[in-house]
Amino acid sequence: MGWWEINADTLAGSRFAVSPLAEATACLKALRWERPANPAERAWLDAHLPAYRARTAADPVTALLVRAAFAPTWNADFVTPTPAGEPEASFDAELEPIRSTPPDTAREDLAVALDGPLPAALDRDDLPDRAADLIAWVWTETVRPDWPRRRRIIEADIVARAAHLSRGGWAAALADMRPGLRWLGENRLQINAHDNPPRALSGERLVFVPVTVGETWSSWNRARSRYAIVYPCSGVLAGAGAVPAPGALGALLGPVRASVLLLLDSPKSTTQLVALTGRGLGSVGRHLKILLDARLVERRRAGRSVLYYRTEAGEALVAAQHDTAPQHDTAPQDAAAQHDTAAGVSSGPSSA
């Protein structure tokens, strides 16, 4: 198996980060592979695949570049630069390293991803610009219009992971993050199940970057001592907010309160609900109090967090809107339970 040896300094400095470029790249990979991880992602693919197919059909060189750059077991390094983990990273700033990649480096990275010779059609100097232009198109056409909602989902996942970290350390925070990733103890972090040599990280910066689609990879930049693991948000969170509250439920409870009730299909903290709804803490707190008083939700403490979840009455009310039987097992089993949605397993610096 592939694993990294991480010393105390690196682990202490590890953090979660939001990356617009990682989100756009994950969406490009989803379009390339057409493998949805959940119904919300299936709906997104159905909406955007026709335009993506038309664009790549009109540009055979870029279409071939995408297939080569995102190979089954490896990503070409230059198309997945390691995020710096800056708090307010902009998409344009993150995209620049791809566009400024030397042509020779791009061709070498593609040959590694293909594990063989580069096709003659890709023996050209404009590959970095073509890759950057396509990722920018994916961002502009398919991600940016929905970025506020996506960012809320990403931030909610980070909140959940941070809660796990505060209670159970990195072993708990990394649990179920993606297939093949787990804390082995003795300073060892398993990255994947492939037979790769171990890599020592001593004092490097390590960031964990959630994305809202079911894609995952790892990358590193040795020159800048940066390592990153990109992983999919919880499946429960990834579909959050994708479907508006049914009209009748919204009319009965009010649209915001109905949305809060719908989001509690799994236990969530107030902070997560703030991130997912985009509402202020006071607003979410007021809606939760009304739902509590109406006995549609219940709460329990988990460590330093208070988790809210639907009662049987709340489940029955939601189920009535969807014409389905209510679910009676509503008690939370673990804080911010995470569900694996990864569609692939990383195996290298920019592995797929």
C-alpha positions as CSV (number, residue, x, y, z in Angstrom):
1,M,0.0,0.0,0.0
2,G,1.1,3.6,-0.5
3,W,1.6,5.6,2.7
4,W,3.2,8.9,3.9
5,E,5.2,9.2,7.0
6,I,4.1,12.4,8.7
7,N,6.0,13.9,11.6
8,A,4.4,15.9,14.4
9,D,5.2,19.3,12.9
10,T,3.5,18.5,9.7
11,L,0.5,17.0,11.4
12,A,0.1,19.9,13.7
13,G,0.1,22.3,10.8
14,S,-2.3,20.3,8.6
15,R,-5.5,22.0,7.8
16,F,-8.7,21.9,5.6
17,A,-9.0,24.4,2.8
18,V,-11.5,25.5,0.1
19,S,-10.2,25.5,-3.5
20,P,-12.3,26.8,-6.4
21,L,-9.8,25.2,-8.8
22,A,-10.1,21.8,-7.2
23,E,-13.9,22.1,-7.4
24,A,-13.7,22.9,-11.1
25,T,-11.1,20.2,-11.8
26,A,-13.2,17.6,-10.0
27,C,-16.2,18.7,-12.1
28,L,-14.1,18.3,-15.3
29,K,-13.1,14.8,-14.1
30,A,-16.8,14.0,-13.5
31,L,-17.6,15.1,-17.0
32,R,-14.7,13.2,-18.4
33,W,-15.7,9.9,-16.7
34,E,-19.4,10.4,-16.5
35,R,-19.7,8.5,-13.2
36,P,-22.1,10.2,-10.8
37,A,-21.7,9.6,-7.1
38,N,-25.3,10.6,-6.1
39,P,-28.6,11.7,-7.6
40,A,-27.7,15.4,-7.4
41,E,-24.5,14.8,-9.3
42,R,-26.4,12.7,-11.9
43,A,-28.8,15.7,-12.4
44,W,-25.8,18.0,-12.8
45,L,-24.2,15.8,-15.4
46,D,-27.4,15.5,-17.3
47,A,-27.6,19.3,-17.4
48,H,-24.0,19.9,-18.5
49,L,-22.8,16.9,-20.5
50,P,-24.3,18.0,-23.8
51,A,-22.4,21.3,-23.8
52,Y,-19.2,19.6,-22.7
53,R,-19.5,16.9,-25.4
54,A,-20.2,19.6,-28.0
55,R,-17.1,21.6,-26.9
56,T,-14.7,18.7,-26.9
57,A,-16.2,17.3,-30.2
58,A,-15.4,20.7,-31.8
59,D,-11.8,20.6,-30.5
60,P,-10.3,17.1,-31.0
61,V,-6.9,18.1,-29.6
62,T,-8.3,19.3,-26.3
63,A,-10.5,16.2,-26.2
64,L,-7.5,14.0,-26.5
65,L,-5.6,16.1,-24.0
66,V,-8.4,15.5,-21.4
67,R,-8.3,11.8,-21.9
68,A,-4.5,11.7,-21.6
69,A,-4.4,14.1,-18.6
70,F,-7.0,12.2,-16.6
71,A,-5.9,8.6,-17.1
72,P,-7.5,5.7,-15.2
73,T,-4.8,5.6,-12.4
74,W,-3.0,8.9,-12.7
75,N,-3.5,12.5,-13.4
76,A,-0.9,14.6,-15.3
77,D,0.8,16.6,-12.6
78,F,0.4,20.0,-14.3
79,V,-3.4,19.9,-14.5
80,T,-3.7,19.3,-10.7
81,P,-1.4,21.7,-9.0
82,T,-1.2,21.4,-5.3
83,P,-3.5,24.0,-3.6
84,A,-1.7,26.4,-1.3
85,G,-4.5,26.4,1.2
86,E,-4.9,30.1,1.3
87,P,-8.1,31.2,3.0
88,E,-9.4,33.4,0.1
89,A,-7.8,31.7,-2.9
90,S,-9.3,33.0,-6.2
91,F,-9.9,30.7,-9.1
92,D,-7.8,32.9,-11.5
93,A,-4.8,32.8,-9.1
94,E,-5.1,29.1,-8.7
95,L,-5.4,28.5,-12.5
96,E,-2.2,30.5,-13.3
97,P,0.3,27.7,-12.5
98,I,-1.4,25.5,-15.1
99,R,-1.3,28.1,-17.8
100,S,2.4,28.9,-17.0
101,T,3.6,25.3,-17.1
102,P,6.5,24.9,-19.5
103,P,5.4,22.9,-22.6
104,D,8.1,20.3,-22.1
105,T,6.9,19.7,-18.6
106,A,3.3,19.3,-19.7
107,R,4.3,16.7,-22.3
108,E,6.4,14.8,-19.8
109,D,3.5,14.8,-17.3
110,L,1.1,13.5,-19.9
111,A,3.5,10.7,-20.8
112,V,3.7,9.7,-17.2
113,A,-0.1,9.7,-16.9
114,L,-0.4,7.6,-20.0
115,D,2.5,5.3,-18.9
116,G,3.7,5.3,-22.5
117,P,4.6,7.5,-25.5
118,L,2.7,10.7,-26.1
119,P,0.3,10.7,-29.1
120,A,1.6,12.6,-32.0
121,A,-1.3,15.0,-31.9
122,L,-0.2,16.2,-28.4
123,D,3.3,16.9,-29.4
124,R,2.7,20.7,-29.3
125,D,3.5,23.7,-27.1
126,D,-0.1,25.0,-26.4
127,L,-1.1,22.2,-24.1
128,P,-1.0,24.2,-20.9
129,D,-3.2,27.0,-22.4
130,R,-5.6,24.4,-23.7
131,A,-5.9,22.7,-20.3
132,A,-6.3,26.0,-18.5
133,D,-8.9,27.2,-21.0
134,L,-11.0,24.1,-20.6
135,I,-10.9,24.2,-16.8
136,A,-11.9,27.8,-17.0
137,W,-14.8,26.9,-19.2
138,V,-15.9,24.3,-16.7
139,W,-15.7,26.8,-13.9
140,T,-17.6,29.6,-15.8
141,E,-20.3,27.4,-17.3
142,T,-20.9,24.7,-14.7
143,V,-19.5,25.7,-11.3
144,R,-19.5,29.5,-10.8
145,P,-23.2,30.0,-11.1
146,D,-23.7,27.5,-8.2
147,W,-20.5,28.3,-6.3
148,P,-22.2,29.9,-3.2
149,R,-24.2,26.7,-2.6
150,R,-21.2,24.5,-3.3
151,R,-19.0,26.5,-1.0
152,R,-21.5,26.2,1.8
153,I,-21.5,22.4,1.4
154,I,-17.7,22.4,1.4
155,E,-17.6,24.5,4.6
156,A,-20.2,22.2,6.2
157,D,-18.0,19.2,5.5
158,I,-15.0,21.0,7.0
159,V,-17.0,21.8,10.1
160,A,-18.0,18.1,10.4
161,R,-14.4,17.0,10.0
162,A,-13.1,19.5,12.5
163,A,-15.6,18.2,15.0
164,H,-14.3,14.7,14.5
165,L,-10.7,16.1,14.9
166,S,-11.5,17.8,18.2
167,R,-13.0,14.6,19.6
168,G,-10.9,11.8,18.2
169,G,-7.8,13.3,16.6
170,W,-6.7,12.8,13.0
171,A,-7.7,9.1,13.0
172,A,-11.3,10.2,13.5
173,A,-11.1,13.2,11.1
174,L,-9.8,11.0,8.3
175,A,-12.2,8.2,8.8
176,D,-14.4,7.5,5.7
177,M,-12.8,10.5,3.9
178,R,-12.2,8.3,0.8
179,P,-11.4,4.7,0.0
180,G,-7.9,3.6,0.9
181,L,-7.2,6.6,3.2
182,R,-6.7,5.9,6.9
183,W,-4.4,6.7,9.8
184,L,-2.2,3.7,10.5
185,G,-0.6,5.0,13.6
186,E,3.1,5.5,14.2
187,N,3.2,8.6,12.1
188,R,1.9,6.7,9.0
189,L,-1.0,7.9,6.8
190,Q,-2.2,5.4,4.2
191,I,-2.9,7.2,1.0
192,N,-4.2,4.3,-1.1
193,A,-4.0,0.6,-1.5
194,H,-1.4,0.6,-4.3
195,D,2.1,-0.8,-3.8
196,N,3.9,2.5,-3.8
197,P,7.1,3.3,-1.8
198,P,6.5,5.4,1.4
199,R,7.2,9.1,1.3
200,A,8.5,11.1,4.3
201,L,6.8,14.4,5.0
202,S,8.9,16.3,7.5
203,G,7.8,19.9,8.2
204,E,5.8,20.1,4.9
205,R,2.4,21.7,4.6
206,L,-0.4,19.3,4.2
207,V,-3.9,20.4,3.3
208,F,-7.2,18.4,2.9
209,V,-9.4,19.9,0.2
210,P,-13.1,18.8,0.0
211,V,-15.0,19.0,-3.3
212,T,-18.8,18.4,-3.9
213,V,-18.5,15.8,-6.6
214,G,-17.3,12.2,-6.2
215,E,-13.7,12.6,-7.4
216,T,-10.5,12.3,-5.4
217,W,-6.7,12.6,-5.9
218,S,-3.5,13.5,-4.1
219,S,-0.8,15.9,-5.3
220,W,2.4,17.4,-4.1
221,N,4.8,20.2,-4.9
222,R,8.3,19.3,-3.6
223,A,9.8,22.6,-4.5
224,R,7.3,24.4,-2.2
225,S,7.0,21.6,0.3
226,R,3.2,21.4,-0.2
227,Y,1.1,18.2,-0.2
228,A,-2.7,17.9,-0.7
229,I,-5.4,15.4,-0.6
230,V,-8.6,16.2,-2.5
231,Y,-11.6,14.3,-1.3
232,P,-15.4,14.3,-1.9
233,C,-17.7,15.8,0.7
234,S,-20.1,13.5,2.6
235,G,-22.7,12.1,0.3
236,V,-25.4,13.4,2.6
237,L,-24.0,16.9,2.3
238,A,-23.2,16.7,-1.4
239,G,-26.9,16.6,-2.3
240,A,-27.9,19.2,0.3
241,G,-29.9,22.1,-1.0
242,A,-30.0,20.6,-4.5
243,V,-33.8,20.1,-4.3
244,P,-36.0,22.9,-3.0
245,A,-38.5,22.3,-0.2
246,P,-41.8,21.0,-1.6
247,G,-44.4,23.8,-2.0
248,A,-46.8,22.4,0.5
249,L,-44.2,21.9,3.2
250,G,-42.8,25.4,2.5
251,A,-46.3,26.9,2.8
252,L,-46.9,25.1,6.1
253,L,-43.6,25.8,7.8
254,G,-42.1,28.6,5.8
255,P,-39.5,28.0,3.1
256,V,-36.4,28.4,5.3
257,R,-37.8,26.4,8.2
258,A,-38.8,23.6,5.7
259,S,-35.3,23.6,4.3
260,V,-33.8,23.2,7.7
261,L,-36.1,20.3,8.4
262,L,-35.2,18.7,5.1
263,L,-31.4,19.1,5.8
264,L,-31.8,17.1,9.0
265,D,-32.0,13.8,7.2
266,S,-28.8,13.1,9.2
267,P,-27.7,14.8,12.5
268,K,-26.2,18.2,12.0
269,S,-24.9,21.0,14.2
270,T,-26.1,24.5,14.1
271,T,-22.8,25.5,12.5
272,Q,-23.3,23.0,9.7
273,L,-26.9,24.3,9.1
274,V,-25.6,27.9,8.9
275,A,-23.0,26.8,6.3
276,L,-25.6,24.8,4.3
277,T,-28.4,27.4,4.3
278,G,-26.3,30.5,4.1
279,R,-28.4,32.0,6.9
280,G,-27.1,33.7,10.0
281,L,-26.6,31.9,13.3
282,G,-29.5,33.7,14.9
283,S,-31.9,32.9,12.1
284,V,-31.0,29.2,12.1
285,G,-31.3,29.1,15.9
286,R,-34.8,30.6,15.8
287,H,-36.0,28.2,13.2
288,L,-34.5,25.3,15.2
289,K,-36.3,26.4,18.4
290,I,-39.6,26.5,16.6
291,L,-39.0,23.0,15.2
292,L,-38.0,21.8,18.7
293,D,-41.1,23.3,20.3
294,A,-43.2,21.6,17.6
295,R,-41.4,18.3,18.4
296,L,-40.4,17.9,14.7
297,V,-36.7,17.8,15.7
298,E,-34.7,16.7,18.7
299,R,-31.2,17.4,19.9
300,R,-28.4,15.7,21.7
301,R,-24.9,16.6,22.7
302,A,-21.9,14.9,21.0
303,G,-18.7,16.2,22.6
304,R,-18.7,20.0,22.3
305,S,-21.3,20.0,19.6
306,V,-25.1,19.8,19.8
307,L,-26.6,17.8,17.0
308,Y,-30.2,18.2,15.7
309,Y,-32.1,15.4,14.0
310,R,-35.7,14.8,12.9
311,T,-38.1,13.1,15.3
312,E,-40.6,10.5,14.1
313,A,-43.1,13.3,13.6
314,G,-40.6,15.2,11.6
315,E,-39.9,12.2,9.4
316,A,-43.6,11.6,8.9
317,L,-44.1,15.2,7.8
318,V,-41.2,15.1,5.3
319,A,-42.2,11.6,4.0
320,A,-45.8,12.8,3.4
321,Q,-44.4,15.4,0.9
322,H,-42.6,12.6,-1.0
323,D,-45.3,10.0,-0.7
324,T,-42.9,7.6,1.1
325,A,-43.1,5.7,4.3
326,P,-41.5,7.5,7.3
327,Q,-38.2,6.3,8.6
328,H,-38.3,5.6,12.4
329,D,-34.6,5.1,13.2
330,T,-33.8,8.8,13.7
331,A,-31.4,8.7,16.6
332,P,-27.9,9.9,15.6
333,Q,-25.2,7.2,15.7
334,D,-22.2,9.6,15.4
335,A,-21.6,13.3,15.0
336,A,-22.0,14.5,11.4
337,A,-22.0,10.9,10.1
338,Q,-20.0,10.8,6.8
339,H,-20.8,8.7,3.8
340,D,-18.2,7.7,1.3
341,T,-18.9,9.1,-2.2
342,A,-15.5,8.7,-3.8
343,A,-15.4,7.5,-7.3
344,G,-11.7,6.7,-7.5
345,V,-8.6,6.2,-5.4
346,S,-5.4,8.3,-5.6
347,S,-2.1,6.7,-6.3
348,G,0.5,9.5,-6.8
349,P,1.4,13.1,-6.9
350,S,-1.6,13.8,-9.2
351,S,-3.1,10.4,-9.2
352,A,-6.7,9.8,-10.3
